[in-house]
Amino acid sequence: MNRDDPLVLGIETSCDETGIGIVRGRTLLSNTIASSMDEHARYGGVVPEVAARAHLEALQPAIEAAVAEAGIALGDIDAVAVTSGPGLAGALMVGIGAAKALAVSLDKPLYAVNHLVGHIAADILTGDEVEYPTVALLVSGGHTSLLLVRDLVSDVELLGETMDDAAGEAFDKIARILGLPYPGGPEIDRAAASGDPNAIRFPRGLSRASDMAEHRYDFSFSGLKTAVARWVEQAETAGEPVPVADVAASFREAVVDVLVTKALDACARHGVPRLLLGGGVIANRRLREVALERAAAAGVAVRIPPLSLCTDNGAMIAALAAELIMSGRTPSTLAFGADSTLPVTEIQVAVAE
């Protein structure tokens, strides 16, 4: 196997996107994503069984498309990489089964890696050198995590995470309350564009002085969700029109304020002047604006991968595996399965002795 510039195919099926990516070392060759979002929209959220079935249907065409885009033959790859967790168990199982079959049939090594660490690895594909240590804020539909990354392949520490709804889930639920379609993130963003972010002061979860000892870097959006629901309910009960734009903007501002404040606090307390943003919710325009503005004032450099690499994708999984290979790590064995709660400290699983 070429360990200096490995050609790696990555498979990502942790939620509702079937991602197949191919990289050569730190160069992106293809990034194919098949989303089943439209199938979930009728239910107002991701349905695990629907996601798993969609992955089954999309995997082979996505692999063929990725290989064609990369201009290679499937047999040319040096290794196969796959997300082993965290994520939806049934969805993960589809990708894992495909990766194992591919690795065995091609007689190629297999690397089972962590989905969250993959989001950090996506930044490698921008072509710029990543400096360590860095603080990483990952915000998606299923995860809100704050990490201290001292070394991508060996030392990732979880500083804090969501204790209830992830930020993306909160956006979906508030969109439903406001009568907006799924997925909620883009809809809230659109509605908020004409609203006043200071119209309503919604609560900032786990941000009081009393929360700092135990939950300095943890997140909670359930109280915010309840506060918005009650505000809307009171307006409707009083027969008043609900100012959707103002509610959306004020809600979004509360979420963004908490995310950015905690991330920059982590940078300051750990003496790290670098912040990496990742995950699908980073597509939120206001989050990017506030993070860049406040980080600049604090002397913190912000890195944001292209939006195509922020959402779940196979390229980030391939990139992480390529880094493992180039650092001399041995492949994973076949003795691993889907781990829906895989801790971020487990960067690679089932490592061969």
C-alpha positions as CSV (number, residue, x, y, z in Angstrom):
1,M,0.0,0.0,0.0
2,N,1.2,3.5,-0.8
3,R,1.6,5.1,2.6
4,D,3.0,8.4,1.3
5,D,0.0,9.5,-0.8
6,P,-2.7,6.9,-0.3
7,L,-5.7,6.6,-2.6
8,V,-8.6,6.1,-0.2
9,L,-12.3,5.6,-0.8
10,G,-14.5,6.8,2.1
11,I,-18.1,5.7,2.9
12,E,-20.3,7.8,5.2
13,T,-23.9,6.7,6.1
14,S,-24.4,7.9,9.7
15,C,-27.6,9.8,9.0
16,D,-29.6,10.7,5.9
17,E,-26.8,11.4,3.4
18,T,-25.0,8.6,1.5
19,G,-21.5,10.0,1.1
20,I,-18.8,8.5,-1.1
21,G,-15.5,10.4,-1.3
22,I,-12.1,9.6,-2.8
23,V,-8.9,11.3,-1.9
24,R,-5.3,10.9,-2.8
25,G,-3.4,11.9,0.3
26,R,-4.7,15.4,1.1
27,T,-6.1,16.0,-2.4
28,L,-9.8,15.7,-3.0
29,L,-10.7,13.7,-6.2
30,S,-14.4,13.2,-5.8
31,N,-17.2,13.9,-3.3
32,T,-20.5,12.3,-4.2
33,I,-23.5,12.8,-1.9
34,A,-27.0,11.3,-2.3
35,S,-29.4,12.8,0.3
36,S,-32.7,11.2,1.3
37,M,-33.8,14.5,2.9
38,D,-36.9,14.8,0.7
39,E,-38.1,11.4,1.8
40,H,-37.9,12.5,5.5
41,A,-39.5,15.9,4.9
42,R,-43.0,14.3,4.9
43,Y,-42.4,13.2,8.5
44,G,-40.8,16.4,9.7
45,G,-37.5,14.7,10.7
46,V,-35.2,11.9,9.9
47,V,-36.8,8.4,10.2
48,P,-34.0,5.8,10.9
49,E,-35.6,3.0,8.9
50,V,-36.2,5.3,5.9
51,A,-32.6,6.5,6.0
52,A,-31.2,2.9,6.1
53,R,-33.3,1.8,3.1
54,A,-32.3,4.9,1.2
55,H,-28.6,4.1,1.8
56,L,-29.1,0.6,0.5
57,E,-30.5,2.1,-2.8
58,A,-28.0,4.9,-3.1
59,L,-24.7,3.2,-2.3
60,Q,-23.8,1.4,-5.5
61,P,-24.7,4.3,-7.8
62,A,-22.9,6.7,-5.5
63,I,-19.7,4.6,-5.5
64,E,-19.8,4.3,-9.3
65,A,-20.3,8.0,-9.7
66,A,-17.4,8.8,-7.3
67,V,-15.1,6.5,-9.1
68,A,-16.0,7.9,-12.4
69,E,-15.5,11.5,-11.2
70,A,-12.1,10.6,-9.7
71,G,-11.0,9.1,-13.0
72,I,-9.8,5.9,-11.4
73,A,-10.7,2.2,-11.4
74,L,-12.1,0.7,-8.2
75,G,-9.2,-1.7,-8.0
76,D,-6.7,1.3,-7.9
77,I,-7.6,2.3,-4.4
78,D,-5.1,1.6,-1.6
79,A,-7.7,1.4,1.2
80,V,-11.4,1.6,2.2
81,A,-12.6,3.9,5.0
82,V,-16.0,3.9,6.7
83,T,-17.8,5.7,9.5
84,S,-18.3,3.3,12.4
85,G,-20.1,5.8,14.6
86,P,-21.6,7.9,16.1
87,G,-24.9,8.0,14.2
88,L,-28.1,6.0,13.5
89,A,-27.3,2.4,14.1
90,G,-29.3,1.0,11.1
91,A,-27.8,3.6,8.7
92,L,-24.3,2.9,10.0
93,M,-24.7,-0.8,9.4
94,V,-25.5,-0.3,5.7
95,G,-22.2,1.6,5.1
96,I,-20.2,-0.8,7.3
97,G,-21.5,-3.8,5.5
98,A,-20.7,-2.2,2.1
99,A,-17.2,-1.2,3.2
100,K,-16.3,-4.6,4.6
101,A,-17.6,-6.3,1.4
102,L,-15.6,-3.9,-0.7
103,A,-12.4,-4.3,1.3
104,V,-12.6,-8.1,1.3
105,S,-13.5,-8.4,-2.4
106,L,-10.7,-6.0,-3.5
107,D,-8.2,-7.4,-0.8
108,K,-7.7,-3.9,0.5
109,P,-7.1,-2.6,4.1
110,L,-10.1,-1.2,5.9
111,Y,-10.1,1.8,8.3
112,A,-13.1,2.2,10.6
113,V,-13.2,5.8,11.8
114,N,-15.1,8.3,13.9
115,H,-17.7,10.5,12.2
116,L,-17.0,13.6,14.4
117,V,-13.3,13.5,13.9
118,G,-14.0,13.1,10.2
119,H,-15.6,16.6,10.2
120,I,-12.3,18.0,11.5
121,A,-10.4,16.1,8.8
122,A,-12.5,17.8,6.1
123,D,-10.5,20.9,6.6
124,I,-7.3,19.1,5.4
125,L,-8.9,19.0,1.9
126,T,-8.9,22.8,1.6
127,G,-5.2,22.6,0.7
128,D,-4.0,24.7,3.7
129,E,-1.9,23.3,6.5
130,V,-3.9,22.7,9.7
131,E,-2.2,23.9,12.8
132,Y,-2.6,22.1,16.2
133,P,-3.8,22.5,18.8
134,T,-7.1,23.8,17.6
135,V,-10.6,24.1,19.1
136,A,-13.3,22.6,16.9
137,L,-17.0,23.4,17.1
138,L,-19.1,20.8,15.3
139,V,-22.8,21.7,14.8
140,S,-25.1,19.4,12.9
141,G,-28.6,17.9,13.0
142,G,-27.5,15.2,15.4
143,H,-24.4,16.6,17.2
144,T,-23.3,19.8,18.9
145,S,-19.8,19.2,20.2
146,L,-16.9,21.3,21.3
147,L,-13.5,19.6,20.9
148,L,-9.8,20.3,21.7
149,V,-7.7,18.8,18.9
150,R,-4.1,18.4,19.8
151,D,-3.4,15.9,17.1
152,L,-6.0,14.7,14.5
153,V,-5.0,11.0,14.6
154,S,-4.1,10.5,18.2
155,D,-5.4,13.2,20.6
156,V,-8.9,14.6,20.4
157,E,-10.5,15.7,23.7
158,L,-14.3,16.3,24.2
159,L,-14.7,19.5,26.0
160,G,-18.5,19.6,25.9
161,E,-21.5,18.5,24.0
162,T,-25.3,18.9,23.8
163,M,-27.2,17.5,26.8
164,D,-30.5,17.3,24.9
165,D,-31.4,18.6,21.4
166,A,-28.5,19.3,19.1
167,A,-28.6,22.7,17.5
168,G,-29.9,21.3,14.2
169,E,-32.7,19.5,15.9
170,A,-33.7,22.7,17.7
171,F,-33.9,24.5,14.4
172,D,-36.2,21.8,13.0
173,K,-38.5,21.9,16.0
174,I,-38.8,25.7,16.0
175,A,-39.4,25.7,12.3
176,R,-42.3,23.3,12.9
177,I,-43.7,25.6,15.6
178,L,-43.5,28.5,13.2
179,G,-45.2,26.6,10.4
180,L,-42.1,26.4,8.3
181,P,-41.1,23.3,6.3
182,Y,-38.4,20.7,7.1
183,P,-35.4,21.0,7.2
184,G,-35.6,23.8,9.6
185,G,-32.2,25.3,9.4
186,P,-32.4,26.9,5.9
187,E,-36.1,27.9,6.5
188,I,-35.2,29.7,9.8
189,D,-32.3,31.4,8.1
190,R,-34.6,32.7,5.3
191,A,-37.3,33.9,7.7
192,A,-34.8,35.5,10.0
193,A,-33.3,37.6,7.2
194,S,-36.1,40.2,7.5
195,G,-36.4,39.9,11.3
196,D,-34.9,41.7,14.3
197,P,-32.5,39.5,16.2
198,N,-33.0,41.7,19.3
199,A,-36.8,41.7,19.2
200,I,-37.2,39.0,21.8
201,R,-34.6,38.0,24.4
202,F,-34.8,34.3,24.5
203,P,-32.7,32.3,27.1
204,R,-29.1,31.2,26.5
205,G,-28.9,27.7,27.9
206,L,-26.2,26.7,30.3
207,S,-24.7,30.2,30.2
208,R,-25.3,31.4,33.7
209,A,-22.5,31.7,36.3
210,S,-24.0,28.8,38.2
211,D,-23.6,26.6,35.1
212,M,-19.9,27.3,34.6
213,A,-18.5,24.8,37.1
214,E,-20.1,21.6,35.6
215,H,-21.3,22.6,32.2
216,R,-19.0,25.4,30.9
217,Y,-18.7,23.8,27.5
218,D,-21.9,21.8,27.4
219,F,-25.0,22.9,25.4
220,S,-28.7,22.7,26.1
221,F,-31.4,24.0,23.7
222,S,-34.5,22.4,25.2
223,G,-35.2,25.4,27.4
224,L,-34.8,27.7,24.5
225,K,-37.2,25.6,22.4
226,T,-39.8,25.7,25.2
227,A,-39.4,29.4,25.6
228,V,-40.1,30.0,21.9
229,A,-43.0,27.6,21.9
230,R,-44.6,29.4,24.9
231,W,-44.0,32.9,23.4
232,V,-45.7,31.8,20.2
233,E,-48.6,30.2,22.1
234,Q,-49.2,33.3,24.2
235,A,-49.3,35.5,21.1
236,E,-51.8,33.1,19.4
237,T,-53.9,32.9,22.6
238,A,-54.1,36.7,22.7
239,G,-55.2,36.7,19.1
240,E,-52.1,38.5,18.0
241,P,-50.3,37.7,14.7
242,V,-47.0,35.9,15.3
243,P,-44.1,37.9,13.9
244,V,-42.4,34.9,12.3
245,A,-39.4,36.8,11.1
246,D,-38.7,38.4,14.5
247,V,-39.1,35.1,16.3
248,A,-36.9,33.2,13.9
249,A,-34.2,35.9,14.1
250,S,-34.3,36.1,17.9
251,F,-34.2,32.3,18.2
252,R,-31.3,32.0,15.8
253,E,-29.4,34.8,17.6
254,A,-29.8,32.9,20.9
255,V,-28.4,29.7,19.4
256,V,-25.5,31.5,17.7
257,D,-24.7,33.5,20.8
258,V,-24.3,30.4,22.9
259,L,-22.3,28.5,20.3
260,V,-19.8,31.2,19.6
261,T,-19.5,32.4,23.2
262,K,-18.6,28.9,24.5
263,A,-16.3,28.2,21.5
264,L,-14.3,31.4,22.1
265,D,-14.2,30.8,25.8
266,A,-12.6,27.4,25.1
267,C,-10.0,29.0,22.9
268,A,-9.2,31.6,25.6
269,R,-9.0,29.1,28.5
270,H,-6.9,26.7,26.6
271,G,-4.7,29.3,25.0
272,V,-5.6,28.2,21.5
273,P,-5.9,31.0,18.9
274,R,-7.6,28.8,16.4
275,L,-11.2,27.8,15.9
276,L,-12.4,25.2,13.3
277,L,-16.1,25.2,12.4
278,G,-17.7,22.0,11.0
279,G,-21.1,20.3,10.5
280,G,-24.1,21.1,8.4
281,V,-25.4,23.9,10.6
282,I,-22.3,25.9,9.7
283,A,-24.2,26.7,6.5
284,N,-26.2,29.1,8.7
285,R,-25.2,32.6,7.5
286,R,-25.6,34.3,10.9
287,L,-23.4,31.7,12.7
288,R,-20.6,32.3,10.3
289,E,-20.9,36.0,10.5
290,V,-20.9,36.2,14.3
291,A,-18.1,33.6,14.6
292,L,-15.8,35.5,12.2
293,E,-16.6,38.9,13.7
294,R,-16.2,38.0,17.4
295,A,-13.2,35.7,16.7
296,A,-11.4,38.5,15.0
297,A,-12.0,40.8,18.0
298,A,-10.6,38.1,20.2
299,G,-7.5,37.4,18.1
300,V,-8.7,33.9,17.1
301,A,-8.3,32.6,13.5
302,V,-11.4,30.8,12.2
303,R,-11.3,28.1,9.6
304,I,-14.5,27.0,7.8
305,P,-14.3,24.2,5.2
306,P,-16.3,24.7,2.0
307,L,-20.0,24.0,2.7
308,S,-19.9,20.9,0.5
309,L,-17.4,19.5,3.1
310,C,-19.3,20.7,6.2
311,T,-22.4,18.4,5.7
312,D,-21.9,14.7,6.2
313,N,-19.7,13.4,3.3
314,G,-17.5,10.5,2.4
315,A,-14.5,12.7,1.5
316,M,-13.9,13.6,5.2
317,I,-13.9,10.0,6.1
318,A,-11.4,9.2,3.4
319,A,-9.3,12.2,4.5
320,L,-9.2,11.0,8.1
321,A,-8.2,7.5,7.0
322,A,-5.5,8.9,4.7
323,E,-4.0,10.8,7.7
324,L,-4.0,7.6,9.7
325,I,-2.3,5.7,6.9
326,M,0.3,8.4,6.4
327,S,1.1,8.4,10.1
328,G,1.8,4.7,10.0
329,R,-1.4,3.4,11.7
330,T,-2.4,-0.2,11.0
331,P,-5.8,-1.0,9.5
332,S,-8.9,-2.0,11.4
333,T,-9.9,-5.6,11.6
334,L,-13.3,-6.8,10.5
335,A,-14.3,-7.2,14.1
336,F,-16.3,-4.0,14.5
337,G,-19.9,-3.0,14.1
338,A,-22.1,0.1,14.2
339,D,-21.6,2.2,17.4
340,S,-24.2,4.9,17.6
341,T,-22.6,6.4,20.7
342,L,-18.9,6.1,19.7
343,P,-16.9,8.6,21.9
344,V,-14.9,11.2,20.0
345,T,-11.7,10.0,21.7
346,E,-11.9,6.7,19.7
347,I,-10.6,8.1,16.4
348,Q,-10.2,4.6,14.8
349,V,-11.8,1.4,16.0
350,A,-10.8,-2.3,15.8
351,V,-7.2,-1.5,15.2
352,A,-5.2,-4.5,14.1
353,E,-2.4,-5.5,16.5
